[in-house]
Amino acid sequence: MIEAGKTYVVMGLLNSDSIAFAIGRVIEQHGGKVVYSVQNERLKRIFFDRSKDLTPEQIAALDIRFCDVTIEDELKTFFAGLGEIAGVVHSIGYANPKTCLGAEFHTDAIEDIKTAFHISAVSLASVVRHAYPHMKGGGAVVALTFESRLAFPHYNWMGVNKAALEAIVRALARRHGRDLIRVNAVSAGPVATKAATSIPHFDMLAGTWQKISPLPWNVYEEKTEVANAAAFLLGPLSKKITGQTIYVDGGASIIGGELTPEERPAP
Ligand SMILES: NC(=O)c1ccc[n+]([C@@H]2O[C@H](COP(=O)([O-])OP(=O)(O)OC[C@H]3O[C@@H](n4cnc5c(N)ncnc54)[C@H](O)[C@@H]3O)[C@@H](O)[C@H]2O)c1
């Protein structure tokens, strides 16, 4: 689990529904310090405006900074301001829903494809390049992914980016073993967040999980389970695990076809 008193960077906060926020909470529950990043100053204000479920005291206790992961100077400044860290969570993704997601896979919006690839996959390598000098005693990196070995409807270019992200996880694990820095991914089943609901027909994906997940899967409730796995991968209990994609998806990823009615868990 998390090492009490150590600092963990959690990148990709949008609102209190974000997976990043659930991960930050679990880290804090285990005594870790959390530095969150949002994409820019404007989104930091939006976080405060939209997180109505948090008390002013809870909001005041959060250390939230900003960093656009596609801008080198911002990455440099962000990590330079941190000192020694024990781990980093990359909980970031974006693809234009009009061109990169939806009913049609084919698109001529090559610039959108490049932007999505930069933000959703390449940025993990950029983050680690800036983060690893701050993990002198070793550390852990965790990225968030979604089942990329299968082609899901509407997920299109994001599925491609997640496959690339998982390949980058393996390449980084190989590169940073010598630094005692481990790099892994958590492959989460569908959970209701802003990024998820911008996937056209997200409800269809959520419905699919009812048919293929041997364990009950509730898109509103499983964020903490995803966060618990991230906390495990950030801390010393997973000391010899690196380069892996760990599935926190109710078991959906191992199912061939759909569950029969008698196999389905009670809702
Ligand atoms: N929600 C799901 O069903 C689900 C399932 C599996 C994996 N994931 C992955 O989890 C991660 C977090 O997504 P989420 O569901 O919490 O949604 P979210 O919308 O709360 O988080 C996505 C974050 O990416 C940030 N981001 C986008 N472009 C950025 C940039 N250029 N620089 C810095 N930050 C940028 C956004 O500001 C936002 O904070 C993503 O990688 C997503 O693909 C989500």
The ligand as an ORCA input file, in Angstrom:
! r2SCAN-3c Opt
* xyz 0 1
  N     -14.284      6.479    -16.895
  C     -14.065      5.283    -17.425
  O     -14.989      4.507    -17.718
  C     -12.653      4.855    -17.662
  C     -12.383      3.479    -17.851
  C     -11.073      3.075    -18.078
  C     -10.064      4.020    -18.135
  N     -10.362      5.361    -17.962
  C      -9.272      6.323    -18.047
  O      -9.123      6.967    -16.804
  C      -8.456      8.211    -17.025
  C      -9.198      9.310    -16.276
  O     -10.460      9.522    -16.870
  P     -11.788      9.828    -16.030
  O     -12.777      8.807    -16.456
  O     -11.494     10.029    -14.602
  O     -12.305     11.180    -16.668
  P     -11.977     12.729    -16.336
  O     -12.614     13.481    -17.469
  O     -12.400     13.051    -14.974
  O     -10.391     12.788    -16.455
  C      -9.697     13.002    -17.664
  C      -8.680     14.061    -17.355
  O      -7.759     14.257    -18.457
  C      -7.399     15.632    -18.383
  N      -6.714     16.095    -19.590
  C      -7.151     16.083    -20.865
  N      -6.240     16.683    -21.663
  C      -5.202     17.051    -20.869
  C      -3.969     17.717    -21.078
  N      -3.590     18.122    -22.303
  N      -3.151     17.958    -20.021
  C      -3.505     17.564    -18.771
  N      -4.661     16.938    -18.494
  C      -5.501     16.690    -19.543
  C      -8.755     16.316    -18.191
  O      -8.618     17.670    -17.820
  C      -9.326     15.442    -17.094
  O      -8.910     15.930    -15.828
  C      -8.380      8.403    -18.533
  O      -7.133      7.963    -19.006
  C      -9.484      7.470    -19.009
  O      -9.322      7.083    -20.358
  C     -11.620      5.787    -17.712
*
